[in-house]
């Protein structure tokens, strides 16, 4: 893997982790007020072609642990 691709993979991973953690934190904070927070923009992008075998929990937050 060349250095440029390696950097893009590292940056992409960091951005994805930040987005997932922000989504979870906002969801945990908003649940008391009936606010739902989800991240689905990635699924509408060309990068969605890389999603294979992902499981999206649609359970009203039942599997969310604080």
N, C-alpha and C positions, 0 to 999 in steps of 0.2 A: 504494500500500500504506500503510495507516495505521500510526501509530507502534506501537500495541499489537501488531499482527500482525507488524510488522518485528522487534520485540523477541523475540516468541515464536519466530520463525524463526531468529534469531541464537542464542538460548539452546538451541533444539533442535539446531542444527548443532554447537554447542560440546559439548553432551552426547553426541551421536553420535560425534563425533571422539574424545572422551575414552574412551568405551566401546570403540571400535575399537582405539585404541592400547593400552588396558589389556589387552584380550583378546589382542592380538598379543604384548605383553610377557610376559604370564603363560604363553602357549603356548610361547614361545621358552624361557622359564625351566624349564617343567615337562617339556619333551620329553625331557630327559636321564633323567628318572625314570619315563618312560612315562605321564605325566599329560597328558591331552588337555583343552584349554580351548576352548570354543566359546560364541558368543553367539547365542542363538536366541529369547530372550524377546520381542524386538520382533515376531517373526513371529506371535506368539499374541495380539497386542494389536489394537485397532481401527485403529491406525496402519498396520498391515500393508496396508490398502487402498491406501496410497500406493506400495507396492512394485510396480513394473512393469518387466519386462525385466531383473531383477537376475540375475546369475550367481553362484552360490555354489560355490566350489571345494571339492569333496569328493575330496581327493587325498592324504590322509594327511600333509599338510604339505609335499608335494613342491614346490609353488610358493612356499613361504614363504622369503623371503630375510632374512638377518640383517644 
